Amino acid sequence: MDSNKTRFRSAEIALRFFFRVRELLHSGRAGRLLPRELPAAAKLAASSAIDDYRNIAWCMRGLSEVDLWLLSELYGPTSFGVRRRTYSQAYEAGRLEFPQFGLRLRQIAMLHERAIEIVVMHLRELGMIPAENSAGEGRTRRRLRTQEKRSIHQSAQLSQ
C-alpha cells in the first residue's frame, strides 16, 4: 500500500466503518462480536471494502470479549448519522450485558482507551491510518480526563 495514502483518517472512523459493514453483512442482526471471529491474518494488498473490513477485524485481535463489545457499543450501527454513544450509555448497556463484572463508568473509559490504543497500533502497522498522531487519540484522552473529573465530582457529591 502507498505509504502516503491511508484508507481512513482515524481509528474511530475505521471502527465505525467496520461495525456498519458487519451489521450489513448480518442483515441488521449482528450479534456480539467474539474474539474467535477475528481473522488470523491481514490482507496486506487491500483493494476493496471487504478487504478493509477484514483488516480492521484483524486489528482487533488480542482484545477481550468485553473490549469488542464496548467498541461495538461505541461505534456500532445505531450511530448512523448521529454522534457516537457516550460512555454513560455504554455503561448502562454494560450493566445489563455483563452484570457479573460490575463495570463502572471509569472502567468503561479506561477499557475504551486501551482498546483504541491496540487498534491504532495495528491500523498504523497496516498503513490504514496516518502514522502520526491519529485524529481521535487526543479526543479519547481528553474525553477520559473529562470523564474522570466528572466521576470524582460525582463521588464527592455522593459522599457528602
Phi, psi and omega in degrees: 000142179298124184291343179272347183240121178254161182279328183224154179281334182206166177295323181298317179294318178298318180292320176299317177301310183303309186288333175288315178297318179302316179297319178296318180293336180257023178052038177080008183232042181290129176277188179298132177287128182249149180306326182291345179277348183281138182292150181282338183223153176266157174261106188293328180261066182295127182229001181215170178297326179291321175299317177300316179302312180296320180293320178295320176300317178300324181293345179264003179298146182092349177276148179282171177300321179293318178300314180297318178299315182297316178299321178291327176295316185281329185242007185293175188294344177291355180268008179306119174071001179233173181293155177300148177300152180272166174299323180298317178295319178294321179301313179298316178294322181294326177297326178278320184286321183229063183297334182293339182269344181055045182303142176247161182303316180296323178297322178301313180297318181291319177299318180297313182299316180294316181296317180296320179300320179294314181297316179301314180304313182288321178298321177293320179302323179273354182074025182273340174230160180301145181289333181265128168031079178308140187306325185275346186297314180297319179296319181299312180295318180297317180297321179297313180298317179299316180295320178299318179298317179297316181297317178296317180296317179295320178297320180294321179294320181292327183280351180277000000 
